[in-house]
Amino acid sequence: FWMKEISFLGHVISSEGIDVDPAKVEAVLQWSTPESVTEIRSFLGLAGYYRRFIEGFSKLAMPLNQLTRKNQVFVWDKNCEESFQELKRRLTTT
């Protein structure tokens, strides 16, 4: 009962608050650019789990979410890359 912090469901909980688990931060840092809708959904699933730590998450993730729509042609453009990199940056600096 005298633990200073504990890892629980991908979070580190301490007397100072709740943070993202460093193991998840490392996973985000290693994440390569998605090459399919499945890979985008996987990334957005992880990012969405931590959306509470990212201000303006919905707007920031919009270019990626648009690629996951039914009958949408997969075209990775500059907006998608910027969205992906900014989400990674914010996930690893919270």
C-alpha positions as CSV (number, residue, x, y, z in Angstrom):
1,F,0.0,0.0,0.0
2,W,3.0,2.3,0.2
3,M,3.8,2.3,-3.5
4,K,4.8,5.7,-4.9
5,E,3.4,4.8,-8.3
6,I,1.7,1.9,-10.1
7,S,1.2,1.0,-13.7
8,F,-2.4,0.2,-14.5
9,L,-4.1,-0.3,-17.9
10,G,-1.4,1.7,-19.8
11,H,-1.2,4.5,-17.3
12,V,1.2,5.3,-14.5
13,I,-0.7,6.5,-11.5
14,S,1.1,8.4,-8.7
15,S,0.5,11.0,-6.1
16,E,1.3,13.6,-8.8
17,G,-1.4,12.4,-11.2
18,I,-1.9,10.1,-14.2
19,D,0.6,9.8,-17.0
20,V,1.0,7.7,-20.1
21,D,3.0,4.4,-19.4
22,P,6.6,4.9,-20.7
23,A,6.3,1.5,-22.5
24,K,3.4,2.9,-24.6
25,V,5.5,6.0,-25.3
26,E,8.2,3.8,-26.7
27,A,5.7,2.0,-28.9
28,V,4.5,5.3,-30.3
29,L,8.1,6.4,-31.0
30,Q,8.8,3.2,-33.0
31,W,5.5,3.4,-35.0
32,S,6.2,3.6,-38.7
33,T,4.0,5.5,-41.2
34,P,0.8,3.6,-41.8
35,E,0.5,1.9,-45.2
36,S,-3.1,0.7,-44.9
37,V,-6.4,1.4,-43.4
38,T,-5.9,-1.4,-40.9
39,E,-2.6,0.2,-39.7
40,I,-4.3,3.6,-39.4
41,R,-7.1,2.1,-37.3
42,S,-4.5,0.4,-35.1
43,F,-2.6,3.7,-34.5
44,L,-5.8,5.7,-33.9
45,G,-7.0,3.0,-31.5
46,L,-3.9,3.6,-29.4
47,A,-3.9,7.3,-29.8
48,G,-7.6,7.4,-29.0
49,Y,-7.1,5.6,-25.7
50,Y,-4.9,8.5,-24.6
51,R,-7.0,11.3,-26.2
52,R,-7.5,12.8,-22.7
53,F,-3.9,13.9,-22.8
54,I,-4.1,15.5,-26.2
55,E,-5.9,18.8,-26.6
56,G,-7.9,19.1,-29.8
57,F,-7.5,15.3,-30.5
58,S,-10.5,15.0,-32.8
59,K,-9.5,17.9,-35.1
60,L,-5.9,16.7,-35.1
61,A,-6.9,13.1,-36.0
62,M,-9.4,14.1,-38.7
63,P,-7.2,13.6,-41.8
64,L,-6.4,10.0,-40.5
65,N,-10.0,9.3,-39.6
66,Q,-11.2,10.3,-43.1
67,L,-8.9,7.6,-44.6
68,T,-10.8,5.0,-42.6
69,R,-14.2,5.7,-44.1
70,K,-15.9,3.1,-46.2
71,N,-15.2,3.4,-50.0
72,Q,-12.5,6.0,-49.3
73,V,-9.4,5.6,-51.5
74,F,-6.2,5.3,-49.5
75,V,-4.0,8.3,-50.4
76,W,-1.4,9.3,-47.8
77,D,-0.9,13.0,-48.3
78,K,0.9,15.9,-46.6
79,N,-2.1,16.5,-44.2
80,C,-2.1,12.8,-43.1
81,E,1.7,12.8,-42.5
82,E,1.5,16.1,-40.5
83,S,-1.4,14.7,-38.4
84,F,0.4,11.4,-37.8
85,Q,3.6,13.1,-36.7
86,E,1.8,15.7,-34.5
87,L,-0.2,12.9,-32.8
88,K,3.1,11.0,-32.2
89,R,4.8,14.1,-30.8
90,R,2.0,15.0,-28.5
91,L,1.6,11.4,-27.3
92,T,5.3,11.2,-26.4
93,T,5.6,14.6,-24.7
94,T,2.6,14.5,-22.4
